[in-house]
Structure formats: C-alpha cells, structure tokens
C-alpha cells in the first residue's frame, strides 16, 4: 500500500499535526524533544489510529518519521514481532 493517506486532507476533522512544525515529525535520532512533541500531538489526533495503521501498511524502508504516534523504529519492531509470531504459529 502506498500513496498519500486520505485523512491528511480531512476537512471536518483535520489531523492534529496540521499547522505544527513539520520538523517535529521528522526528527534526527538525537532529537528526543521533537519526538516527544510530535507523539504528544499525535495522541490528541482523531486520526491517530488510522494514521498508525496506514504507516504499518507501508513498506518499512519507504516511510520515515513519526506517523500515528509511532517512530520508524517502533513500526519496524512491531512488524518483526508480528513476523516472529506468524512463524511460531506456522510451526504448531
């Protein structure tokens, strides 16, 4: 799944990130303060779950930054855990 998420342009309920500094959502590894700011704003967003699930559906190497309150590393770890769980389930 690729492409721009539909909730980005939601007219009735704009995403909470709209209007904030975009650099907060694309921090460097050493920029923990901006990561915390972005995640806090994500947690107030009406689209947080949709945003997070959209991000999880993207190929892991194509999506940088914070989406749905998750970092790239958090999404990568979740995908890894899910792969491991599927492998274990397949062995049973």
Buried (B, 14 or more C-beta within 10 A) or exposed (E): EEEEBEBEEBEEEBBBBEEEEEEBBBBEEEBEEBBEBBBEBBEEBBBBEBBBEBBBEBEEEEBEBBBBBBBBEBBBEBEEEEEEEEEEEEEE
